[in-house]
């Protein structure tokens, strides 16, 4: 089969083949550090953003927030204490243009590697469907997505308005082990929002790291 790729390229590609209306894409990285100064953190944020923009940077209680409204980009950097006196850096970039996710993912790999930092990555994309689709319609949608990603075995849960599938795709480069010891690197979820009569569709790897 085809060589596995970083998650972003696969998520954007497969979602574009569905009737889901794209809304946003998110790239996340987690790094364990000994220490990082505010200046180093600011320089890192500017390096993680794609070149060419004029971002506005602001300090927060735990790091920095960068906003580039002209390109629909928001980058948040947070540093929190970790075990053993070290620090944990969390970076999250949200972009309204989903096509930016694959090149940004490659760019982040280069930036963190150039600093000698080993990062754990996650990516997810989100979109919407009109109205509340039936469970059978969601099964068809998620079944198509998982088939396109060559997922052989799925784990499915239904909880009220939330439907979630998870599995392992050989097309995606990285994975983790779930509580059963099974490899997992793809999760799809749907939740109906009665307020605007739309269903939010999420597709993430290795999992969707956000409250949905």
Secondary structure, 3 states (H helix, E strand, C coil): CCCCECHHHHHHHHHCCCCCEEEEEEEEEEEEECCCCHHHHHHHHHHHCCCCCCCEEEECCCEEEEEEHHHCEEEEEEEEECHHHCEEEEEEEEECCCCHHHHHHHHHHHHHHHCCCCEEEEEEEEEEEECCCCHHHHHHHHHHHHHHCCCCCEEEEEECCEEEEEECCCCECCCEECCCCCEECEEEEEEEECCCCEEEEEEEECCCCCCC
